[in-house]
Amino acid sequence: MAKKTTSKKTPDLAKLTYEQAIERLEAIIEGVESGEIGLEKSLEQAEAGMKLIKHCRGILDRAEKKITELTVTDDGELE
Protein backbone atom coordinates (compact mmCIF):
# COMPACT_ATOMS: atom_id res chain seq x y z
CA MET A 1 0.00 0.00 0.00
CA ALA A 2 1.40 3.39 -1.03
CA LYS A 3 1.89 5.91 1.75
CA LYS A 4 0.88 9.48 0.96
CA THR A 5 3.03 12.27 2.29
CA THR A 6 1.13 15.08 3.94
CA SER A 7 4.22 17.01 4.92
CA LYS A 8 4.71 20.50 3.52
CA LYS A 9 8.32 19.63 2.68
CA THR A 10 9.17 18.87 -0.92
CA PRO A 11 9.67 15.13 -1.38
CA ASP A 12 13.10 13.95 -2.43
CA LEU A 13 12.34 13.88 -6.14
CA ALA A 14 15.50 11.98 -7.00
CA LYS A 15 14.07 8.93 -5.25
CA LEU A 16 10.74 8.97 -7.07
CA THR A 17 10.12 6.67 -9.99
CA TYR A 18 8.40 8.07 -13.06
CA GLU A 19 5.15 6.38 -12.03
CA GLN A 20 5.32 7.76 -8.47
CA ALA A 21 5.99 11.28 -9.77
CA ILE A 22 3.05 11.06 -12.19
CA GLU A 23 0.81 9.83 -9.37
CA ARG A 24 1.78 12.81 -7.20
CA LEU A 25 1.30 15.17 -10.12
CA GLU A 26 -2.19 13.79 -10.74
CA ALA A 27 -3.04 14.26 -7.04
CA ILE A 28 -1.89 17.89 -7.23
CA ILE A 29 -3.99 18.50 -10.33
CA GLU A 30 -7.07 16.98 -8.69
CA GLY A 31 -6.58 19.13 -5.59
CA VAL A 32 -6.19 22.36 -7.54
CA GLU A 33 -9.04 21.59 -9.93
CA SER A 34 -11.38 20.77 -7.04
CA GLY A 35 -11.25 24.41 -5.97
CA GLU A 36 -11.14 23.36 -2.34
CA ILE A 37 -7.73 24.89 -1.66
CA GLY A 38 -6.91 28.56 -1.46
CA LEU A 39 -4.78 30.64 -3.78
CA GLU A 40 -1.62 30.41 -1.69
CA LYS A 41 -1.84 26.62 -1.44
CA SER A 42 -2.65 26.42 -5.16
CA LEU A 43 0.56 28.34 -5.93
CA GLU A 44 2.57 26.00 -3.70
CA GLN A 45 1.02 23.02 -5.45
CA ALA A 46 1.74 24.53 -8.87
CA GLU A 47 5.40 24.93 -7.91
CA ALA A 48 5.56 21.34 -6.69
CA GLY A 49 3.89 20.22 -9.91
CA MET A 50 6.48 22.02 -12.04
CA LYS A 51 9.27 20.27 -10.12
CA LEU A 52 7.57 16.91 -10.70
CA ILE A 53 7.22 17.64 -14.43
CA LYS A 54 10.91 18.54 -14.63
CA HIS A 55 11.80 15.32 -12.83
CA CYS A 56 9.64 13.25 -15.20
CA ARG A 57 11.18 14.91 -18.26
CA GLY A 58 14.64 14.08 -16.92
CA ILE A 59 13.67 10.43 -16.50
CA LEU A 60 12.25 10.33 -20.03
CA ASP A 61 15.33 12.04 -21.49
CA ARG A 62 17.63 9.51 -19.81
CA ALA A 63 15.48 6.62 -21.05
CA GLU A 64 15.55 7.99 -24.59
CA LYS A 65 19.33 8.35 -24.44
CA LYS A 66 19.71 4.75 -23.24
CA ILE A 67 17.49 3.48 -26.04
CA THR A 68 19.48 5.44 -28.61
CA GLU A 69 22.77 4.10 -27.24
CA LEU A 70 21.46 0.54 -27.27
CA THR A 71 20.30 0.74 -30.87
CA VAL A 72 23.40 2.25 -32.47
CA THR A 73 25.50 -0.23 -34.47
CA ASP A 74 29.30 -0.25 -34.59
CA ASP A 75 29.02 1.80 -37.80
CA GLY A 76 27.11 4.49 -35.95
CA GLU A 77 23.88 3.55 -37.73
CA LEU A 78 20.59 3.17 -35.92
CA GLU A 79 19.06 -0.30 -35.94
mmCIF file as gemmi writes it, N, C-alpha and C atoms, coordinates in Angstrom:
data_model
loop_
_atom_site.group_PDB
_atom_site.id
_atom_site.type_symbol
_atom_site.label_atom_id
_atom_site.label_alt_id
_atom_site.label_comp_id
_atom_site.label_asym_id
_atom_site.label_entity_id
_atom_site.label_seq_id
_atom_site.pdbx_PDB_ins_code
_atom_site.Cartn_x
_atom_site.Cartn_y
_atom_site.Cartn_z
_atom_site.occupancy
_atom_site.B_iso_or_equiv
_atom_site.pdbx_formal_charge
_atom_site.auth_seq_id
_atom_site.auth_asym_id
_atom_site.pdbx_PDB_model_num
ATOM 1 N N . MET Axp A 1 ? 0.84 -1.169 0 1 0 ? 1 A 1
ATOM 2 C CA . MET Axp A 1 ? 0 0 0 1 0 ? 1 A 1
ATOM 3 C C . MET Axp A 1 ? 0.887 1.235 0 1 0 ? 1 A 1
ATOM 4 N N . ALA Axp A 2 ? 0.6 2.181 -0.904 1 0 ? 2 A 1
ATOM 5 C CA . ALA Axp A 2 ? 1.404 3.395 -1.033 1 0 ? 2 A 1
ATOM 6 C C . ALA Axp A 2 ? 1.051 4.358 0.085 1 0 ? 2 A 1
ATOM 7 N N . LYS Axp A 3 ? 2.07 4.945 0.672 1 0 ? 3 A 1
ATOM 8 C CA . LYS Axp A 3 ? 1.887 5.914 1.747 1 0 ? 3 A 1
ATOM 9 C C . LYS Axp A 3 ? 1.927 7.314 1.16 1 0 ? 3 A 1
ATOM 10 N N . LYS Axp A 4 ? 0.914 8.114 1.464 1 0 ? 4 A 1
ATOM 11 C CA . LYS Axp A 4 ? 0.878 9.484 0.956 1 0 ? 4 A 1
ATOM 12 C C . LYS Axp A 4 ? 1.535 10.401 1.962 1 0 ? 4 A 1
ATOM 13 N N . THR Axp A 5 ? 2.349 11.314 1.447 1 0 ? 5 A 1
ATOM 14 C CA . THR Axp A 5 ? 3.031 12.268 2.291 1 0 ? 5 A 1
ATOM 15 C C . THR Axp A 5 ? 2.164 13.5 2.452 1 0 ? 5 A 1
ATOM 16 N N . THR Axp A 6 ? 1.914 13.89 3.696 1 0 ? 6 A 1
ATOM 17 C CA . THR Axp A 6 ? 1.126 15.085 3.943 1 0 ? 6 A 1
ATOM 18 C C . THR Axp A 6 ? 2.009 16.222 4.445 1 0 ? 6 A 1
ATOM 19 N N . SER Axp A 7 ? 3.28 15.997 4.473 1 0 ? 7 A 1
ATOM 20 C CA . SER Axp A 7 ? 4.222 17.007 4.923 1 0 ? 7 A 1
ATOM 21 C C . SER Axp A 7 ? 4.291 18.137 3.914 1 0 ? 7 A 1
ATOM 22 N N . LYS Axp A 8 ? 4.58 19.345 4.408 1 0 ? 8 A 1
ATOM 23 C CA . LYS Axp A 8 ? 4.712 20.499 3.522 1 0 ? 8 A 1
ATOM 24 C C . LYS Axp A 8 ? 6.068 20.505 2.829 1 0 ? 8 A 1
ATOM 25 N N . LYS Axp A 9 ? 6.994 19.676 3.298 1 0 ? 9 A 1
ATOM 26 C CA . LYS Axp A 9 ? 8.316 19.627 2.682 1 0 ? 9 A 1
ATOM 27 C C . LYS Axp A 9 ? 8.233 18.993 1.302 1 0 ? 9 A 1
ATOM 28 N N . THR Axp A 10 ? 9.1 19.444 0.413 1 0 ? 10 A 1
ATOM 29 C CA . THR Axp A 10 ? 9.169 18.873 -0.916 1 0 ? 10 A 1
ATOM 30 C C . THR Axp A 10 ? 9.76 17.477 -0.813 1 0 ? 10 A 1
ATOM 31 N N . PRO Axp A 11 ? 9.117 16.48 -1.435 1 0 ? 11 A 1
ATOM 32 C CA . PRO Axp A 11 ? 9.674 15.132 -1.375 1 0 ? 11 A 1
ATOM 33 C C . PRO Axp A 11 ? 10.996 15.07 -2.119 1 0 ? 11 A 1
ATOM 34 N N . ASP Axp A 12 ? 11.829 14.119 -1.74 1 0 ? 12 A 1
ATOM 35 C CA . ASP Axp A 12 ? 13.102 13.946 -2.427 1 0 ? 12 A 1
ATOM 36 C C . ASP Axp A 12 ? 12.802 13.38 -3.813 1 0 ? 12 A 1
ATOM 37 N N . LEU Axp A 13 ? 12.733 14.262 -4.782 1 0 ? 13 A 1
ATOM 38 C CA . LEU Axp A 13 ? 12.343 13.879 -6.141 1 0 ? 13 A 1
ATOM 39 C C . LEU Axp A 13 ? 13.273 12.85 -6.745 1 0 ? 13 A 1
ATOM 40 N N . ALA Axp A 14 ? 14.544 12.899 -6.411 1 0 ? 14 A 1
ATOM 41 C CA . ALA Axp A 14 ? 15.505 11.982 -7.003 1 0 ? 14 A 1
ATOM 42 C C . ALA Axp A 14 ? 15.156 10.528 -6.705 1 0 ? 14 A 1
ATOM 43 N N . LYS Axp A 15 ? 14.421 10.3 -5.635 1 0 ? 15 A 1
ATOM 44 C CA . LYS Axp A 15 ? 14.073 8.927 -5.251 1 0 ? 15 A 1
ATOM 45 C C . LYS Axp A 15 ? 12.767 8.445 -5.876 1 0 ? 15 A 1
ATOM 46 N N . LEU Axp A 16 ? 12.019 9.356 -6.482 1 0 ? 16 A 1
ATOM 47 C CA . LEU Axp A 16 ? 10.738 8.971 -7.072 1 0 ? 16 A 1
ATOM 48 C C . LEU Axp A 16 ? 10.918 8.318 -8.43 1 0 ? 16 A 1
ATOM 49 N N . THR Axp A 17 ? 10.161 7.256 -8.657 1 0 ? 17 A 1
ATOM 50 C CA . THR Axp A 17 ? 10.118 6.673 -9.991 1 0 ? 17 A 1
ATOM 51 C C . THR Axp A 17 ? 9.22 7.557 -10.852 1 0 ? 17 A 1
ATOM 52 N N . TYR Axp A 18 ? 9.256 7.317 -12.137 1 0 ? 18 A 1
ATOM 53 C CA . TYR Axp A 18 ? 8.397 8.065 -13.062 1 0 ? 18 A 1
ATOM 54 C C . TYR Axp A 18 ? 6.927 7.899 -12.654 1 0 ? 18 A 1
ATOM 55 N N . GLU Axp A 19 ? 6.542 6.666 -12.368 1 0 ? 19 A 1
ATOM 56 C CA . GLU Axp A 19 ? 5.154 6.383 -12.03 1 0 ? 19 A 1
ATOM 57 C C . GLU Axp A 19 ? 4.741 7.078 -10.738 1 0 ? 19 A 1
ATOM 58 N N . GLN Axp A 20 ? 5.623 7.093 -9.737 1 0 ? 20 A 1
ATOM 59 C CA . GLN Axp A 20 ? 5.317 7.765 -8.474 1 0 ? 20 A 1
ATOM 60 C C . GLN Axp A 20 ? 5.171 9.277 -8.684 1 0 ? 20 A 1
ATOM 61 N N . ALA Axp A 21 ? 6.044 9.843 -9.499 1 0 ? 21 A 1
ATOM 62 C CA . ALA Axp A 21 ? 5.987 11.279 -9.769 1 0 ? 21 A 1
ATOM 63 C C . ALA Axp A 21 ? 4.689 11.636 -10.494 1 0 ? 21 A 1
ATOM 64 N N . ILE Axp A 22 ? 4.303 10.828 -11.46 1 0 ? 22 A 1
ATOM 65 C CA . ILE Axp A 22 ? 3.048 11.063 -12.187 1 0 ? 22 A 1
ATOM 66 C C . ILE Axp A 22 ? 1.861 10.96 -11.236 1 0 ? 22 A 1
ATOM 67 N N . GLU Axp A 23 ? 1.889 9.992 -10.341 1 0 ? 23 A 1
ATOM 68 C CA . GLU Axp A 23 ? 0.811 9.829 -9.371 1 0 ? 23 A 1
ATOM 69 C C . GLU Axp A 23 ? 0.686 11.076 -8.484 1 0 ? 23 A 1
ATOM 70 N N . ARG Axp A 24 ? 1.808 11.591 -8.027 1 0 ? 24 A 1
ATOM 71 C CA . ARG Axp A 24 ? 1.782 12.806 -7.196 1 0 ? 24 A 1
ATOM 72 C C . ARG Axp A 24 ? 1.305 14.012 -8.01 1 0 ? 24 A 1
ATOM 73 N N . LEU Axp A 25 ? 1.734 14.081 -9.253 1 0 ? 25 A 1
ATOM 74 C CA . LEU Axp A 25 ? 1.3 15.174 -10.115 1 0 ? 25 A 1
ATOM 75 C C . LEU Axp A 25 ? -0.21 15.124 -10.332 1 0 ? 25 A 1
ATOM 76 N N . GLU Axp A 26 ? -0.748 13.943 -10.561 1 0 ? 26 A 1
ATOM 77 C CA . GLU Axp A 26 ? -2.192 13.79 -10.737 1 0 ? 26 A 1
ATOM 78 C C . GLU Axp A 26 ? -2.944 14.201 -9.478 1 0 ? 26 A 1
ATOM 79 N N . ALA Axp A 27 ? -2.403 13.877 -8.306 1 0 ? 27 A 1
ATOM 80 C CA . ALA Axp A 27 ? -3.037 14.26 -7.04 1 0 ? 27 A 1
ATOM 81 C C . ALA Axp A 27 ? -3.044 15.783 -6.893 1 0 ? 27 A 1
ATOM 82 N N . ILE Axp A 28 ? -1.957 16.422 -7.289 1 0 ? 28 A 1
ATOM 83 C CA . ILE Axp A 28 ? -1.888 17.891 -7.229 1 0 ? 28 A 1
ATOM 84 C C . ILE Axp A 28 ? -2.936 18.498 -8.154 1 0 ? 28 A 1
ATOM 85 N N . ILE Axp A 29 ? -3.022 17.975 -9.359 1 0 ? 29 A 1
ATOM 86 C CA . ILE Axp A 29 ? -3.992 18.495 -10.331 1 0 ? 29 A 1
ATOM 87 C C . ILE Axp A 29 ? -5.413 18.354 -9.797 1 0 ? 29 A 1
ATOM 88 N N . GLU Axp A 30 ? -5.726 17.193 -9.247 1 0 ? 30 A 1
ATOM 89 C CA . GLU Axp A 30 ? -7.066 16.975 -8.69 1 0 ? 30 A 1
ATOM 90 C C . GLU Axp A 30 ? -7.36 17.968 -7.571 1 0 ? 30 A 1
ATOM 91 N N . GLY Axp A 31 ? -6.377 18.204 -6.702 1 0 ? 31 A 1
ATOM 92 C CA . GLY Axp A 31 ? -6.575 19.127 -5.592 1 0 ? 31 A 1
ATOM 93 C C . GLY Axp A 31 ? -6.816 20.553 -6.052 1 0 ? 31 A 1
ATOM 94 N N . VAL Axp A 32 ? -6.034 20.988 -7.029 1 0 ? 32 A 1
ATOM 95 C CA . VAL Axp A 32 ? -6.185 22.355 -7.536 1 0 ? 32 A 1
ATOM 96 C C . VAL Axp A 32 ? -7.499 22.496 -8.298 1 0 ? 32 A 1
ATOM 97 N N . GLU Axp A 33 ? -7.812 21.519 -9.137 1 0 ? 33 A 1
ATOM 98 C CA . GLU Axp A 33 ? -9.043 21.594 -9.928 1 0 ? 33 A 1
ATOM 99 C C . GLU Axp A 33 ? -10.301 21.517 -9.073 1 0 ? 33 A 1
ATOM 100 N N . SER Axp A 34 ? -10.214 20.898 -7.907 1 0 ? 34 A 1
ATOM 101 C CA . SER Axp A 34 ? -11.384 20.772 -7.041 1 0 ? 34 A 1
ATOM 102 C C . SER Axp A 34 ? -11.838 22.121 -6.503 1 0 ? 34 A 1
ATOM 103 N N . GLY Axp A 35 ? -10.907 23.087 -6.47 1 0 ? 35 A 1
ATOM 104 C CA . GLY Axp A 35 ? -11.246 24.412 -5.972 1 0 ? 35 A 1
ATOM 105 C C . GLY Axp A 35 ? -11.364 24.482 -4.468 1 0 ? 35 A 1
ATOM 106 N N . GLU Axp A 36 ? -10.999 23.419 -3.791 1 0 ? 36 A 1
ATOM 107 C CA . GLU Axp A 36 ? -11.142 23.363 -2.342 1 0 ? 36 A 1
ATOM 108 C C . GLU Axp A 36 ? -9.937 23.929 -1.597 1 0 ? 36 A 1
ATOM 109 N N . ILE Axp A 37 ? -8.9 24.305 -2.317 1 0 ? 37 A 1
ATOM 110 C CA . ILE Axp A 37 ? -7.733 24.885 -1.657 1 0 ? 37 A 1
ATOM 111 C C . ILE Axp A 37 ? -7.605 26.344 -2.069 1 0 ? 37 A 1
ATOM 112 N N . GLY Axp A 38 ? -7.027 27.13 -1.2 1 0 ? 38 A 1
ATOM 113 C CA . GLY Axp A 38 ? -6.91 28.555 -1.46 1 0 ? 38 A 1
ATOM 114 C C . GLY Axp A 38 ? -5.826 28.884 -2.47 1 0 ? 38 A 1
ATOM 115 N N . LEU Axp A 39 ? -5.735 30.158 -2.785 1 0 ? 39 A 1
ATOM 116 C CA . LEU Axp A 39 ? -4.782 30.635 -3.78 1 0 ? 39 A 1
ATOM 117 C C . LEU Axp A 39 ? -3.347 30.333 -3.381 1 0 ? 39 A 1
ATOM 118 N N . GLU Axp A 40 ? -2.995 30.64 -2.141 1 0 ? 40 A 1
ATOM 119 C CA . GLU Axp A 40 ? -1.62 30.413 -1.691 1 0 ? 40 A 1
ATOM 120 C C . GLU Axp A 40 ? -1.232 28.94 -1.802 1 0 ? 40 A 1
ATOM 121 N N . LYS Axp A 41 ? -2.104 28.061 -1.359 1 0 ? 41 A 1
ATOM 122 C CA . LYS Axp A 41 ? -1.843 26.624 -1.439 1 0 ? 41 A 1
ATOM 123 C C . LYS Axp A 41 ? -1.8 26.177 -2.901 1 0 ? 41 A 1
ATOM 124 N N . SER Axp A 42 ? -2.65 26.755 -3.738 1 0 ? 42 A 1
ATOM 125 C CA . SER Axp A 42 ? -2.645 26.421 -5.162 1 0 ? 42 A 1
ATOM 126 C C . SER Axp A 42 ? -1.302 26.778 -5.792 1 0 ? 42 A 1
ATOM 127 N N . LEU Axp A 43 ? -0.751 27.932 -5.409 1 0 ? 43 A 1
ATOM 128 C CA . LEU Axp A 43 ? 0.557 28.341 -5.932 1 0 ? 43 A 1
ATOM 129 C C . LEU Axp A 43 ? 1.657 27.385 -5.472 1 0 ? 43 A 1
ATOM 130 N N . GLU Axp A 44 ? 1.6 26.967 -4.209 1 0 ? 44 A 1
ATOM 131 C CA . GLU Axp A 44 ? 2.573 25.998 -3.7 1 0 ? 44 A 1
ATOM 132 C C . GLU Axp A 44 ? 2.473 24.687 -4.483 1 0 ? 44 A 1
ATOM 133 N N . GLN Axp A 45 ? 1.244 24.273 -4.721 1 0 ? 45 A 1
ATOM 134 C CA . GLN Axp A 45 ? 1.025 23.022 -5.452 1 0 ? 45 A 1
ATOM 135 C C . GLN Axp A 45 ? 1.487 23.142 -6.904 1 0 ? 45 A 1
ATOM 136 N N . ALA Axp A 46 ? 1.277 24.308 -7.499 1 0 ? 46 A 1
ATOM 137 C CA . ALA Axp A 46 ? 1.742 24.526 -8.871 1 0 ? 46 A 1
ATOM 138 C C . ALA Axp A 46 ? 3.26 24.437 -8.943 1 0 ? 46 A 1
ATOM 139 N N . GLU Axp A 47 ? 3.939 25.006 -7.955 1 0 ? 47 A 1
ATOM 140 C CA . GLU Axp A 47 ? 5.4 24.928 -7.914 1 0 ? 47 A 1
ATOM 141 C C . GLU Axp A 47 ? 5.863 23.479 -7.753 1 0 ? 47 A 1
ATOM 142 N N . ALA Axp A 48 ? 5.216 22.749 -6.874 1 0 ? 48 A 1
ATOM 143 C CA . ALA Axp A 48 ? 5.559 21.337 -6.687 1 0 ? 48 A 1
ATOM 144 C C . ALA Axp A 48 ? 5.305 20.556 -7.972 1 0 ? 48 A 1
ATOM 145 N N . GLY Axp A 49 ? 4.212 20.886 -8.653 1 0 ? 49 A 1
ATOM 146 C CA . GLY Axp A 49 ? 3.892 20.218 -9.914 1 0 ? 49 A 1
ATOM 147 C C . GLY Axp A 49 ? 4.939 20.473 -10.983 1 0 ? 49 A 1
ATOM 148 N N . MET Axp A 50 ? 5.436 21.691 -11.055 1 0 ? 50 A 1
ATOM 149 C CA . MET Axp A 50 ? 6.476 22.016 -12.037 1 0 ? 50 A 1
ATOM 150 C C . MET Axp A 50 ? 7.754 21.224 -11.756 1 0 ? 50 A 1
ATOM 151 N N . LYS Axp A 51 ? 8.082 21.059 -10.49 1 0 ? 51 A 1
ATOM 152 C CA . LYS Axp A 51 ? 9.266 20.267 -10.123 1 0 ? 51 A 1
ATOM 153 C C . LYS Axp A 51 ? 9.065 18.801 -10.51 1 0 ? 51 A 1
ATOM 154 N N . LEU Axp A 52 ? 7.859 18.291 -10.312 1 0 ? 52 A 1
ATOM 155 C CA . LEU Axp A 52 ? 7.567 16.913 -10.7 1 0 ? 52 A 1
ATOM 156 C C . LEU Axp A 52 ? 7.659 16.734 -12.209 1 0 ? 52 A 1
ATOM 157 N N . ILE Axp A 53 ? 7.148 17.71 -12.962 1 0 ? 53 A 1
ATOM 158 C CA . ILE Axp A 53 ? 7.224 17.644 -14.426 1 0 ? 53 A 1
ATOM 159 C C . ILE Axp A 53 ? 8.676 17.644 -14.881 1 0 ? 53 A 1
ATOM 160 N N . LYS Axp A 54 ? 9.481 18.49 -14.289 1 0 ? 54 A 1
ATOM 161 C CA . LYS Axp A 54 ? 10.91 18.542 -14.631 1 0 ? 54 A 1
ATOM 162 C C . LYS Axp A 54 ? 11.579 17.201 -14.33 1 0 ? 54 A 1
ATOM 163 N N . HIS Axp A 55 ? 11.245 16.622 -13.204 1 0 ? 55 A 1
ATOM 164 C CA . HIS Axp A 55 ? 11.802 15.32 -12.826 1 0 ? 55 A 1
ATOM 165 C C . HIS Axp A 55 ? 11.393 14.249 -13.844 1 0 ? 55 A 1
ATOM 166 N N . CYS Axp A 56 ? 10.126 14.239 -14.226 1 0 ? 56 A 1
ATOM 167 C CA . CYS Axp A 56 ? 9.638 13.251 -15.204 1 0 ? 56 A 1
ATOM 168 C C . CYS Axp A 56 ? 10.324 13.425 -16.554 1 0 ? 56 A 1
ATOM 169 N N . ARG Axp A 57 ? 10.492 14.666 -16.984 1 0 ? 57 A 1
ATOM 170 C CA . ARG Axp A 57 ? 11.178 14.914 -18.258 1 0 ? 57 A 1
ATOM 171 C C . ARG Axp A 57 ? 12.616 14.403 -18.206 1 0 ? 57 A 1
ATOM 172 N N . GLY Axp A 58 ? 13.275 14.588 -17.077 1 0 ? 58 A 1
ATOM 173 C CA . GLY Axp A 58 ? 14.639 14.083 -16.92 1 0 ? 58 A 1
ATOM 174 C C . GLY Axp A 58 ? 14.692 12.569 -17.043 1 0 ? 58 A 1
ATOM 175 N N . ILE Axp A 59 ? 13.736 11.89 -16.412 1 0 ? 59 A 1
ATOM 176 C CA . ILE Axp A 59 ? 13.67 10.428 -16.504 1 0 ? 59 A 1
ATOM 177 C C . ILE Axp A 59 ? 13.455 10.007 -17.947 1 0 ? 59 A 1
ATOM 178 N N . LEU Axp A 60 ? 12.533 10.664 -18.64 1 0 ? 60 A 1
ATOM 179 C CA . LEU Axp A 60 ? 12.254 10.325 -20.035 1 0 ? 60 A 1
ATOM 180 C C . LEU Axp A 60 ? 13.453 10.609 -20.937 1 0 ? 60 A 1
ATOM 181 N N . ASP Axp A 61 ? 14.141 11.716 -20.695 1 0 ? 61 A 1
ATOM 182 C CA . ASP Axp A 61 ? 15.335 12.039 -21.491 1 0 ? 61 A 1
ATOM 183 C C . ASP Axp A 61 ? 16.419 10.982 -21.311 1 0 ? 61 A 1
ATOM 184 N N . ARG Axp A 62 ? 16.617 10.542 -20.065 1 0 ? 62 A 1
ATOM 185 C CA . ARG Axp A 62 ? 17.633 9.506 -19.811 1 0 ? 62 A 1
ATOM 186 C C . ARG Axp A 62 ? 17.246 8.182 -20.467 1 0 ? 62 A 1
ATOM 187 N N . ALA Axp A 63 ? 15.953 7.86 -20.427 1 0 ? 63 A 1
ATOM 188 C CA . ALA Axp A 63 ? 15.484 6.622 -21.053 1 0 ? 63 A 1
ATOM 189 C C . ALA Axp A 63 ? 15.687 6.68 -22.562 1 0 ? 63 A 1
ATOM 190 N N . GLU Axp A 64 ? 15.369 7.822 -23.152 1 0 ? 64 A 1
ATOM 191 C CA . GLU Axp A 64 ? 15.547 7.992 -24.594 1 0 ? 64 A 1
ATOM 192 C C . GLU Axp A 64 ? 17.018 7.853 -24.974 1 0 ? 64 A 1
ATOM 193 N N . LYS Axp A 65 ? 17.898 8.437 -24.171 1 0 ? 65 A 1
ATOM 194 C CA . LYS Axp A 65 ? 19.326 8.345 -24.444 1 0 ? 65 A 1
ATOM 195 C C . LYS Axp A 65 ? 19.801 6.894 -24.368 1 0 ? 65 A 1
ATOM 196 N N . LYS Axp A 66 ? 19.331 6.161 -23.374 1 0 ? 66 A 1
ATOM 197 C CA . LYS Axp A 66 ? 19.711 4.751 -23.235 1 0 ? 66 A 1
ATOM 198 C C . LYS Axp A 66 ? 19.248 3.947 -24.447 1 0 ? 66 A 1
ATOM 199 N N . ILE Axp A 67 ? 18.018 4.205 -24.881 1 0 ? 67 A 1
ATOM 200 C CA . ILE Axp A 67 ? 17.488 3.483 -26.044 1 0 ? 67 A 1
ATOM 201 C C . ILE Axp A 67 ? 18.319 3.786 -27.273 1 0 ? 67 A 1
ATOM 202 N N . THR Axp A 68 ? 18.669 5.046 -27.462 1 0 ? 68 A 1
ATOM 203 C CA . THR Axp A 68 ? 19.482 5.438 -28.609 1 0 ? 68 A 1
ATOM 204 C C . THR Axp A 68 ? 20.838 4.76 -28.552 1 0 ? 68 A 1
ATOM 205 N N . GLU Axp A 69 ? 21.457 4.737 -27.39 1 0 ? 69 A 1
ATOM 206 C CA . GLU Axp A 69 ? 22.767 4.102 -27.238 1 0 ? 69 A 1
ATOM 207 C C . GLU Axp A 69 ? 22.697 2.605 -27.499 1 0 ? 69 A 1
ATOM 208 N N . LEU Axp A 70 ? 21.61 1.984 -27.095 1 0 ? 70 A 1
ATOM 209 C CA . LEU Axp A 70 ? 21.464 0.537 -27.273 1 0 ? 70 A 1
ATOM 210 C C . LEU Axp A 70 ? 21.175 0.153 -28.711 1 0 ? 70 A 1
ATOM 211 N N . THR Axp A 71 ? 20.676 1.083 -29.514 1 0 ? 71 A 1
ATOM 212 C CA . THR Axp A 71 ? 20.296 0.74 -30.874 1 0 ? 71 A 1
ATOM 213 C C . THR Axp A 71 ? 21.255 1.26 -31.924 1 0 ? 71 A 1
ATOM 214 N N . VAL Axp A 72 ? 22.406 1.77 -31.521 1 0 ? 72 A 1
ATOM 215 C CA . VAL Axp A 72 ? 23.403 2.253 -32.465 1 0 ? 72 A 1
ATOM 216 C C . VAL Axp A 72 ? 24.377 1.105 -32.779 1 0 ? 72 A 1
ATOM 217 N N . THR Axp A 73 ? 24.585 0.836 -34.075 1 0 ? 73 A 1
ATOM 218 C CA . THR Axp A 73 ? 25.503 -0.227 -34.472 1 0 ? 73 A 1
ATOM 219 C C . THR Axp A 73 ? 26.944 0.277 -34.374 1 0 ? 73 A 1
ATOM 220 N N . ASP Axp A 74 ? 27.879 -0.618 -34.603 1 0 ? 74 A 1
ATOM 221 C CA . ASP Axp A 74 ? 29.301 -0.246 -34.588 1 0 ? 74 A 1
ATOM 222 C C . ASP Axp A 74 ? 29.623 0.813 -35.651 1 0 ? 74 A 1
ATOM 223 N N . ASP Axp A 75 ? 28.839 0.826 -36.725 1 0 ? 75 A 1
ATOM 224 C CA . ASP Axp A 75 ? 29.023 1.803 -37.804 1 0 ? 75 A 1
ATOM 225 C C . ASP Axp A 75 ? 28.421 3.162 -37.453 1 0 ? 75 A 1
ATOM 226 N N . GLY Axp A 76 ? 27.763 3.252 -36.316 1 0 ? 76 A 1
ATOM 227 C CA . GLY Axp A 76 ? 27.108 4.491 -35.954 1 0 ? 76 A 1
ATOM 228 C C . GLY Axp A 76 ? 25.716 4.606 -36.51 1 0 ? 76 A 1
ATOM 229 N N . GLU Axp A 77 ? 25.222 3.564 -37.145 1 0 ? 77 A 1
ATOM 230 C CA . GLU Axp A 77 ? 23.878 3.554 -37.728 1 0 ? 77 A 1
ATOM 231 C C . GLU Axp A 77 ? 22.866 3.091 -36.683 1 0 ? 77 A 1
ATOM 232 N N . LEU Axp A 78 ? 21.668 3.618 -36.801 1 0 ? 78 A 1
ATOM 233 C CA . LEU Axp A 78 ? 20.595 3.168 -35.922 1 0 ? 78 A 1
ATOM 234 C C . LEU Axp A 78 ? 19.983 1.893 -36.455 1 0 ? 78 A 1
ATOM 235 N N . GLU Axp A 79 ? 19.711 0.952 -35.562 1 0 ? 79 A 1
ATOM 236 C CA . GLU Axp A 79 ? 19.061 -0.299 -35.941 1 0 ? 79 A 1
ATOM 237 C C . GLU Axp A 79 ? 17.589 -0.197 -35.681 1 0 ? 79 A 1
